Amino acid sequence: MKPFELVRSLVEEELGEVRGVRLYGAHLDPESMTAVIEYMVDFRGEGRRGAHGMKIVHAENPAESDNGVLQG
């Protein structure tokens, strides 16, 4: 879960306390050097709680990754 730790503070600013993180999927396209890591994040914030899906996208042009879904 190390990549998630790089963005944990940003996620907590938006959602509240992160209670758990599950790796949902990871995709790599070595040809375009595009990587997408998907997580499900359990959270508890002010008057709300639940799970939220999030993606970390690394790409030269993230728009070409179709919002994190790699084209194959």
Backbone bond lengths (Angstrom), bond angles and torsions (degrees), N, CA, C in turn:
res aa  C-N    CA-C-N  psi(-1)  N-CA   C-N-CA  omega(-1)  CA-C   N-CA-C  phi
1 M - - - 1.452 - - 1.526 111.90 -
2 K 1.305 118.67 12.80 1.456 120.29 -176.72 1.523 113.89 -58.19
3 P 1.334 121.14 -41.40 1.474 118.14 177.75 1.530 111.96 -58.21
4 F 1.332 117.74 -37.40 1.463 119.91 179.13 1.525 110.92 -62.30
5 E 1.317 117.08 -37.23 1.468 119.96 -178.11 1.527 111.40 -60.89
6 L 1.322 117.47 -25.77 1.462 120.58 177.89 1.528 112.31 -67.80
7 V 1.331 117.36 -25.05 1.467 120.81 -177.58 1.527 112.89 -116.30
8 R 1.328 117.29 3.32 1.472 121.17 -176.59 1.528 112.23 -52.14
9 S 1.324 117.91 -47.16 1.470 119.78 -176.27 1.526 111.28 -63.00
10 L 1.325 117.95 -36.84 1.470 120.62 177.25 1.526 110.97 -66.45
11 V 1.324 116.70 -41.22 1.466 121.08 178.98 1.522 109.74 -64.02
12 E 1.337 117.19 -43.33 1.464 120.34 -179.77 1.527 111.74 -65.78
13 E 1.317 118.35 -31.98 1.471 120.59 175.67 1.523 110.77 -62.39
14 E 1.326 116.92 -37.02 1.465 121.42 -177.21 1.524 112.98 -84.69
15 L 1.346 117.45 -41.97 1.466 120.64 -171.05 1.518 114.30 -104.00
16 G 1.314 117.98 -28.94 1.454 121.75 -171.95 1.519 109.36 111.81
17 E 1.315 116.10 -160.73 1.467 121.51 -176.18 1.529 111.62 -62.80
18 V 1.310 116.50 127.84 1.468 121.31 175.45 1.522 107.63 -82.15
19 R 1.342 116.13 119.98 1.465 121.80 -177.32 1.522 112.54 -97.67
20 G 1.327 116.88 -21.09 1.456 120.57 179.89 1.516 110.37 -172.32
21 V 1.323 115.77 154.60 1.466 121.82 -179.31 1.518 108.12 -136.76
22 R 1.343 116.32 129.02 1.467 121.27 176.92 1.518 108.87 -122.51
23 L 1.318 115.81 131.96 1.456 120.29 174.44 1.518 107.49 -70.07
24 Y 1.319 116.82 124.62 1.467 122.21 -178.01 1.522 111.10 -99.11
25 G 1.321 116.84 -34.85 1.457 120.29 179.15 1.512 110.78 -178.45
26 A 1.318 115.16 160.55 1.461 121.14 176.73 1.519 107.77 -143.38
27 H 1.307 115.68 136.87 1.462 121.62 -177.01 1.524 108.68 -133.66
28 L 1.309 116.16 137.03 1.455 121.50 179.41 1.519 109.37 -134.50
29 D 1.319 115.29 130.75 1.462 121.40 173.42 1.521 106.44 -116.24
30 P 1.354 117.06 96.33 1.459 119.38 -176.11 1.529 113.27 -63.85
31 E 1.321 117.04 -25.68 1.461 120.38 -179.81 1.528 111.55 -64.36
32 S 1.328 116.24 -43.42 1.468 120.09 -179.29 1.529 112.50 -99.86
33 M 1.347 117.00 -0.09 1.469 122.15 -177.08 1.530 111.23 56.29
34 T 1.318 115.42 41.99 1.456 121.88 178.28 1.523 109.01 -108.21
35 A 1.324 116.01 134.15 1.460 121.25 177.91 1.523 109.06 -132.19
36 V 1.332 115.82 139.75 1.459 122.24 176.85 1.522 107.45 -131.58
37 I 1.330 116.74 127.54 1.461 122.27 175.75 1.517 106.55 -118.49
38 E 1.342 116.20 126.08 1.467 121.27 -177.48 1.529 109.82 -110.44
39 Y 1.315 116.04 137.19 1.458 122.78 179.17 1.525 110.32 -129.46
40 M 1.327 115.85 152.95 1.459 122.84 164.66 1.523 105.43 -108.23
41 V 1.320 116.33 125.68 1.455 122.04 -175.05 1.522 108.99 -114.80
42 D 1.332 116.60 120.47 1.465 121.80 173.52 1.524 107.12 -86.70
43 F 1.327 116.52 132.40 1.460 119.64 -175.46 1.520 111.12 -140.50
44 R 1.334 114.59 163.01 1.461 122.29 171.91 1.516 107.05 -141.07
45 G 1.333 115.41 121.67 1.461 120.97 -179.64 1.514 109.71 -126.26
46 E 1.310 116.54 -167.70 1.461 121.53 -179.28 1.518 110.56 -64.94
47 G 1.316 116.69 106.91 1.458 121.60 176.89 1.514 115.10 70.05
48 R 1.314 117.95 14.65 1.464 119.79 179.03 1.517 109.87 -151.15
49 R 1.308 114.68 154.81 1.461 121.68 176.09 1.507 108.19 -156.92
50 G 1.313 116.25 160.26 1.453 119.40 179.11 1.511 112.00 158.74
51 A 1.316 114.74 -157.22 1.462 121.75 178.37 1.524 108.12 -125.09
52 H 1.300 115.44 144.68 1.465 120.83 -178.24 1.521 108.54 -137.15
53 G 1.320 116.42 133.86 1.458 120.66 176.33 1.516 110.23 -84.41
54 M 1.323 116.12 140.87 1.460 120.13 177.32 1.518 109.80 -144.55
55 K 1.323 115.54 156.53 1.461 121.81 -179.76 1.519 109.62 -130.45
56 I 1.313 114.86 143.22 1.453 121.67 168.78 1.522 105.27 -108.69
57 V 1.327 116.61 122.24 1.465 121.55 -176.66 1.523 108.75 -116.78
58 H 1.325 115.66 128.70 1.464 121.51 172.71 1.518 107.15 -119.42
59 A 1.323 116.36 116.63 1.464 120.53 -179.01 1.520 108.53 -159.76
60 E 1.315 115.90 152.96 1.460 119.80 175.13 1.524 109.43 -60.86
61 N 1.328 116.23 -40.29 1.455 122.25 177.08 1.532 107.61 -132.45
62 P 1.342 118.25 92.79 1.464 120.74 -176.28 1.528 114.01 -56.31
63 A 1.331 117.96 -28.82 1.468 120.19 179.00 1.517 111.08 -62.30
64 E 1.323 117.41 -30.28 1.459 120.62 179.33 1.522 112.61 -73.23
65 S 1.324 117.01 -14.46 1.463 119.46 178.00 1.525 110.66 -82.80
66 D 1.345 117.86 7.26 1.467 123.57 177.44 1.523 110.77 53.78
67 N 1.330 115.78 57.00 1.463 123.07 -179.00 1.516 112.36 56.71
68 G 1.307 116.40 37.34 1.451 119.66 174.73 1.504 115.00 94.39
69 V 1.320 118.42 -0.88 1.462 120.83 176.96 1.519 106.86 -101.61
70 L 1.308 116.26 112.65 1.458 119.62 -176.66 1.509 110.59 -72.36
71 Q 1.316 115.01 137.06 1.461 120.71 178.09 1.520 108.56 -87.64
72 G 1.330 117.18 134.68 1.458 119.22 -177.98 1.486 112.94 -129.49
